[in-house]
């Protein structure tokens, strides 16, 4: 939750949620909000998997969800369910996340083979008297 890209992804989700309320088609609304929510969800889920390869995989999935979110926002604008001004505000946050996510991917990928990433949490003692 400390990652700025995750925080801005949550802002994108919040914006999608606000715009969602204006749409009439439930399936379209659901897909739009789900795609937006998937961005920060995949960032955090990948991190919690604790393997570098899984984290990177989930970051790329987040990148795909980000593209889907923009496509759905474009569709809402095209059929006039959101205004050009609302789309522009949404696109500003989308653009920010779109630029931060590849930077995170590059940073994580740079850790491969360097020993800077622990694939598991530190071992917990099984001795109950220590807890």
C-alpha positions in Angstrom: 0.0 0.0 0.0 3.0 2.2 0.2 3.7 2.1 -3.5 2.5 5.2 -5.3 1.4 3.2 -8.3 -0.9 1.2 -6.1 -2.3 4.3 -4.4 -2.9 6.0 -7.8 -4.5 2.7 -9.0 -6.9 2.9 -6.1 -7.7 6.5 -7.1 -8.4 5.2 -10.6 -10.8 2.6 -9.2 -12.5 5.3 -7.1 -13.0 7.5 -10.2 -14.3 4.5 -12.2 -16.7 3.8 -9.3 -18.0 7.4 -9.5 -18.3 7.3 -13.3 -20.0 3.9 -13.0 -23.0 5.3 -11.3 -24.0 7.2 -14.5 -24.1 4.2 -16.8 -27.3 2.2 -17.3 -25.9 -1.1 -18.6 -25.1 -3.2 -15.6 -22.7 -5.5 -17.4 -20.7 -2.6 -18.9 -20.6 -0.9 -15.5 -19.4 -4.1 -13.8 -16.7 -4.7 -16.4 -15.4 -1.1 -16.2 -15.2 -1.1 -12.4 -13.8 -4.6 -12.2 -11.0 -3.8 -14.7 -10.1 -0.6 -12.7 -10.2 -2.4 -9.4 -8.0 -5.2 -10.9 -5.1 -2.8 -11.4 -4.2 -2.3 -7.7 -5.5 -5.8 -6.7 -3.0 -7.4 -9.1 -0.2 -5.2 -7.8 -0.8 -6.3 -4.2 -1.6 -9.9 -5.0 1.5 -10.4 -7.0 3.6 -8.9 -4.2 2.0 -11.2 -1.6 2.8 -14.3 -3.7 6.4 -13.7 -2.5 8.1 -15.0 -5.6 9.7 -12.6 -8.0 8.4 -14.4 -11.1 4.8 -14.3 -9.8 5.1 -10.7 -8.8 6.2 -9.8 -12.3 3.5 -11.9 -13.8 0.8 -10.1 -11.7 2.3 -6.7 -12.6 1.9 -7.5 -16.3 -1.7 -8.6 -15.6 -2.2 -5.2 -13.9 -0.9 -3.6 -17.0 -3.4 -5.5 -19.1 -6.2 -4.5 -16.7 -5.1 -0.9 -17.0 -5.5 -1.1 -20.8 -8.9 -2.7 -20.4 -10.0 0.1 -18.0 -9.1 2.8 -20.6 -10.8 1.0 -23.4 -14.0 0.8 -21.3 -13.7 4.4 -20.4 -13.4 5.3 -24.1 -16.5 3.3 -24.8 -18.5 5.1 -22.1 -17.4 8.4 -23.6 -18.1 7.3 -27.1 -21.7 6.4 -26.2 -22.0 9.6 -24.2 -22.4 8.0 -20.8 -19.5 10.1 -19.5 -18.6 13.6 -20.7 -15.4 14.6 -22.4 -14.4 16.5 -19.3 -15.0 13.4 -17.1 -13.0 11.3 -19.5 -10.1 13.7 -19.5 -9.9 13.7 -15.6 -10.0 9.9 -15.7 -7.4 9.7 -18.4 -5.0 11.9 -16.3 -5.0 9.4 -13.5 -4.8 6.5 -16.0 -1.8 8.1 -17.7 0.0 8.5 -14.4 -0.6 4.8 -13.4 0.3 3.8 -17.0 3.7 5.5 -16.6 4.4 4.3 -13.0 3.6 0.7 -13.6 6.3 0.0 -16.2 8.8 1.7 -13.9 7.8 -0.7 -11.1 8.1 -3.7 -13.5 11.5 -2.6 -14.6 12.6 -2.1 -10.9 11.4 -5.5 -9.9 12.8 -7.2 -13.0 16.2 -5.7 -12.2 16.2 -7.7 -8.9 16.4 -11.0 -10.7 19.5 -12.9 -9.7 20.8 -10.1 -7.4 19.7 -11.6 -4.1 17.7 -8.4 -3.4 14.4 -10.3 -3.3 13.4 -12.8 -0.6 11.0 -15.4 -2.1 9.6 -16.1 1.3 9.0 -14.4 4.6 11.6 -14.9 7.3 11.1 -18.3 9.0 8.9 -18.1 12.1 9.9 -20.1 15.1 7.7 -23.1 15.9 8.5 -22.8 19.6 5.3 -21.6 21.3 7.2 -20.1 24.2 8.8 -17.5 21.9 5.4 -16.1 20.7 
